[in-house]
Amino acid sequence: MAAPELTKADFQSDQETRWCPGCGDYAVLAAVQAFFPELGIPPERIMFVSGIGCAGRFAYYMDTYGMHGIHGRGPALATGLAAARDDLSIWVVTGDGDALSIGGNHLIHALRRNVPVKILLFNNQIYGLTKGQASPTSERGKVTKSTPFGSIDAPFNPLSLALGAEATFVARTIDTDKQHLPAVLRAAAAHDGAAFVEIYQNCPVFNDGAFDALRDKRRGAINRIYLEHGAPIRGVVRAADGTLRLGDDGEPVVHDAHREDPSFAFALSRLSSTPDGPTPIGVFRDVQRAVSGRDLFAELQAARAGATDASLDALMRSGDTWTVS
Amino acid sequence: MAGDSGDGMQLAGSRFTDATAVFGNDLATLPDFPAEIRAPAGTVAGVSAFQIHFASRDILTPGDAPDVLVAMNPAALKANVALLRRGATILVNEDAFSVRAIQKAGYQQSPLEDGTLDGFTVKRVPMSSLTTRAVEGLDGVSSRDAQKAKNLFALGVLSWLYDRPTDVTERWIRGRFKGPVGAANLAAFRAGWSFGETSELIDVQVKVDPNTDVAPGTYRNVNGTEATALGLIAASVKSGLPLVFGAYPITPASDLLHALARRHDMGVRTIQAEDEIAAASMAVGAAFGGALGVTCTSGPGLDLKTETIGLAVMLELPLVVIDVQRAGPSTGMPTKTEQSDLLQALYGRHGESPLPVLAASSPGQCFEAVYEAARIAITYRTPVILLSDLFVANSSEPWRIPDAASLPPIDPRLRTTTSGPFLPYTRDDNLARPWAVPGTPGLAHRIGGLEKADRTGAISYDGKNHARMTKLRGDKVDGIEVPDLEIHGEADADLLVLGWGSSYGTIRAGARRVREGGGRVATAHLRHLRPMPANTGALLRTFERVLVPEMNSGQLAHELRARYLVNVESYGKVEGQPLLPSELEQEIWQRLS
């Protein structure tokens, strides 16, 4: 069946977008709306689920089916939807507070189960909607309204966390990179199973410039280490002790996103813990593993198709029965 | 029947129950087991018991004071002897009354010897050694197998004592156990039966005729959990919606997950979620996709699901939440029953967050209750809470199996077309909004937890709109049609006893005793807690006195006073055990004299 030709406008809802001027979310939204026609999936077969936070508004702006859920529960809502329907393209939009703090449990279990949903984590290293508290990705020592003497807590590395949760697809990109962002989305969409994409996203109000080392044209050209499956990784070497390091003192390393063993992707994720220097960008890991509920779907659908009054009667009358006349 | 947790008392009890049900007696059962998976063997804390009440007439409760106790060890005797009717018969496993076991149970000396049991008829049966002898010589049977079969020996003795049909039990043993274990169990059961028949120790055989006063139909024995599972599957089949059931293990609700997880053959999808919140959220996500989304839990889990239930109120999507209530705040007493989540179900959400609340009144009625909960959820696009409890979930009774064709229709009325732009928050005559599921062209829409503009569903912070939406949500729930409250007994009785939930049978039984004694008492039972039957207030006012017994400290009484400005009297009990007909009888008499 030939899909109708779709355009960016087909994915723009009639809601007025309400993020702060200069917010990185605008760039991501524009990139996503521009990218979706390429998938060839009609808008009614696409679902956006979000939690709470600035990123949560995303669901309202896509002219697809959407649900703006509750704080942190996006992956759980999406898991339920995926359990009911296997004919949808399901995307979860979340932020660093939503996904890694209040919703941490749901995130790791959706990844562990390999639920067929694409999770876009907008990481701006701050709570934006609640007006500027430290988030689970805020760097240690960060001064915010809730940490006036500097954050005393160590931040999460979202990619390391996802890999530890057995994620089958793990990637990182940057809000303003108009080529790289759609390329990563394309790979995520093509992945059969749960996909986790961290998007570095600038919050101009509460954490402006957090990613300048990568977003800035001049510095970014130096600091962005693009990962491409099968290609050597620029600026990363294997040292004599076998570990991956930044620099040129060691053997060159060729990227292998399909490696079963997650330790390679994990080592790549550890090369930078804060984005103020050389940082790998791209698909860290993309492997195949049984997708949650996939095998069950046909069986249950067939059973439902055959479920009639007669089969219900038979079920209710199973076991020891007796008749009173 | 009482023994150590590992003695298989629940199994023996449920086998006796099935034979009794198939024989045609009416019955009710009450399992009572410890919270510990394996409390120290031989201690009172580790006693597991199963009570059954059966008769040739209408049985309403598992009974209060048993006539016969089977005690497999001294601890079982100690834990249960105080509950017995004076003059009751006690069958003890004499072999288990060693000096050590007696001390472990907390007795100074043997209760069989020191007069403790004067006033009871005690039958000392060496069950362990008789079982061992019965299975001796069977191929491959170890002495451990022999000891594990003594519950079936006890079942055999009881089966003879009450003249139960043996074929039902024997068929079950053959189906359940294979090889040497099956042979040992069968031999132990037969030996117990023969012991009853030939030993002069047991001199009376009790005949309980089948109940002739029952409606015609096909029956089976069900506990509340089984009936709930069947009701949910029935609602899925009749509505044509796939059943997606999200749950997180919690006592005593887990059994429903277990029951449904086996039903791939009926297209049921169960998910053991990472937590209670996720379990509810998965059900809501599934509902958005056009499924019958259901989640089940007990009190502590209902706390956690509260947030998601509030979302479902705002989204106006169907969701069935089953709360199998247990005792106490926090972890409380997980294996003991209570009805203390009523006010939480009615009011336990932030904002004004109304939803329908139903309660199951007996094990078999769980089927109808959950089916009705699903029908309301789907028809009115709303979360519904069904209150069950540990007692009704684990108790069993004969259930007249309905014909699938006779069940009320459930029409999900999924919206598939639109003229003009789709407005997800328009309403039908029931004030229900359209349910349009992903995959439907032209109806793509976004909903969420933020307040909705009337009709369009767009985000709205407008105060007047919020007031209108708050009223619409409340009116929708209060406009749900529920059957009138019916009076059982004389409409001009001196006292009305009004109950809800699992105390139905107890209240009926207590009132029946009073009526048999000449007291003028009527009863009524609420199955819908919100909205309540339209005639509730008026009906309460026609009685001079109204007594409301509950397994809590007066929650329904509180609600009735607030809602109808009537003076009802509360009788509350929070001992982790169901109300008893005898205490109800006493409470009623006190108010009639």
Contacts between the chains, C-beta under 8 A, distances in Angstrom:
chain1	res1	chain2	res2	distance
A	13	B	446	6.7
A	15	B	446	7.5
A	15	B	458	7.0
A	15	B	459	7.6
A	42	B	441	6.9
A	43	B	444	5.4
A	44	B	438	6.5
A	44	B	439	5.9
A	44	B	440	6.0
A	44	B	441	4.9
A	44	B	442	7.3
A	44	B	443	7.1
A	44	B	444	5.1
A	45	B	438	6.8
A	45	B	439	5.8
A	46	B	438	7.9
A	47	B	438	5.2
A	48	B	446	7.8
A	49	B	285	7.3
A	50	B	448	7.9
A	52	B	449	7.8
A	56	B	448	8.0
A	59	B	446	5.6
A	59	B	448	6.8
A	60	B	446	5.0
A	60	B	448	7.2
A	60	B	459	6.9
A	62	B	446	7.7
A	63	B	444	6.1
A	64	B	444	5.5
A	65	B	288	7.8
A	65	B	438	4.0
A	65	B	444	5.2
A	65	B	445	6.8
A	65	B	446	7.5
A	66	B	444	7.9
A	66	B	445	7.5
A	66	B	446	3.7
A	66	B	447	7.5
A	66	B	448	7.8
A	67	B	285	7.6
A	67	B	288	5.8
A	67	B	315	7.5
A	67	B	446	7.2
A	67	B	447	6.0
A	67	B	448	6.1
A	68	B	446	6.8
A	68	B	447	7.3
A	68	B	448	2.7
A	68	B	449	6.3
A	68	B	450	6.5
A	69	B	281	7.2
A	69	B	284	8.0
A	69	B	311	6.5
A	69	B	448	6.8
A	69	B	449	6.7
A	70	B	281	7.5
A	70	B	307	5.7
A	70	B	308	6.7
A	70	B	311	5.2
A	70	B	449	5.7
A	73	B	277	6.5
A	73	B	278	7.2
A	73	B	281	4.5
A	73	B	307	7.9
A	73	B	308	6.9
A	76	B	273	7.0
A	76	B	274	7.7
A	76	B	277	6.9
A	76	B	278	3.9
A	76	B	281	3.7
A	76	B	282	5.6
A	76	B	285	7.0
A	77	B	281	4.9
A	77	B	282	7.3
A	77	B	284	6.1
A	77	B	285	3.9
A	77	B	288	7.6
A	78	B	285	6.0
A	79	B	271	7.2
A	79	B	278	7.3
A	79	B	281	7.9
A	79	B	282	5.3
A	79	B	285	6.5
A	80	B	244	6.3
A	80	B	246	6.3
A	80	B	271	7.4
A	80	B	281	6.4
A	80	B	282	3.2
A	80	B	283	6.0
A	80	B	284	6.4
A	80	B	285	2.9
A	80	B	286	4.1
A	80	B	287	7.8
A	80	B	288	8.0
A	80	B	289	7.6
A	80	B	293	6.7
A	81	B	285	4.0
A	81	B	286	6.3
A	81	B	288	5.9
A	81	B	289	4.5
A	81	B	438	7.7
A	82	B	285	7.8
A	83	B	244	5.3
A	83	B	269	5.4
A	83	B	271	5.8
A	83	B	282	6.6
A	83	B	285	7.7
A	83	B	286	5.7
A	83	B	291	7.8
A	84	B	242	6.0
A	84	B	244	5.2
A	84	B	269	7.5
A	84	B	285	7.4
A	84	B	286	4.0
A	84	B	287	8.0
A	84	B	289	3.8
A	84	B	290	6.6
A	84	B	291	3.9
A	84	B	293	7.8
A	85	B	289	4.4
A	85	B	290	7.3
A	85	B	438	6.7
A	85	B	439	7.2
A	87	B	439	6.2
A	88	B	289	7.3
A	88	B	438	5.4
A	88	B	439	6.8
A	105	B	274	5.4
A	105	B	275	5.9
A	105	B	278	7.2
A	106	B	274	6.6
A	106	B	277	7.8
A	106	B	278	5.5
A	106	B	281	7.6
A	108	B	274	7.9
A	109	B	273	7.8
A	109	B	274	4.0
A	109	B	278	7.1
A	293	B	269	7.4
A	296	B	264	7.4
A	296	B	269	6.9
A	299	B	264	6.1
A	300	B	242	7.1
A	300	B	264	6.3
A	300	B	267	4.7
A	300	B	268	7.4
A	300	B	269	5.7
A	301	B	267	7.1
A	303	B	264	6.3
A	303	B	265	5.5
A	303	B	266	6.1
A	303	B	267	4.0
A	304	B	236	7.9
A	304	B	242	5.8
A	304	B	266	7.8
A	304	B	267	3.4
A	307	B	236	7.5
A	307	B	237	4.8
A	307	B	266	5.6
A	307	B	267	5.6
A	308	B	237	7.2
A	308	B	404	8.0
A	309	B	237	7.4
A	309	B	403	7.9
A	309	B	404	3.7
A	309	B	405	5.2
A	310	B	404	7.5
A	311	B	237	7.5
A	311	B	266	7.1
A	312	B	233	7.0
A	312	B	234	5.8
A	312	B	237	4.8
A	312	B	238	7.8
A	312	B	266	7.8
A	312	B	404	4.1
A	313	B	403	6.7
A	313	B	404	4.8
A	315	B	230	7.0
A	315	B	233	6.7
A	315	B	266	6.4
A	316	B	220	7.8
A	316	B	230	5.7
A	316	B	234	7.6
A	316	B	401	4.9
A	316	B	402	7.4
A	316	B	404	7.3
A	317	B	218	6.4
A	317	B	220	7.2
A	317	B	401	5.8
A	319	B	220	5.8
A	320	B	18	5.5
A	320	B	21	7.1
A	320	B	22	5.3
A	320	B	168	6.2
A	320	B	220	6.4
A	320	B	221	7.1
A	321	B	218	5.3
A	321	B	219	6.3
A	321	B	220	4.5
A	321	B	401	6.9
A	322	B	21	7.2
A	322	B	22	5.2
A	322	B	24	6.3
A	322	B	218	7.3
A	322	B	219	5.5
A	322	B	220	7.7
A	323	B	217	7.2
A	323	B	218	4.9
A	323	B	219	7.3
A	324	B	24	7.2
A	324	B	214	5.1
A	324	B	215	7.2
A	324	B	216	5.3
A	324	B	217	6.2
A	324	B	219	6.5
A	325	B	216	5.4
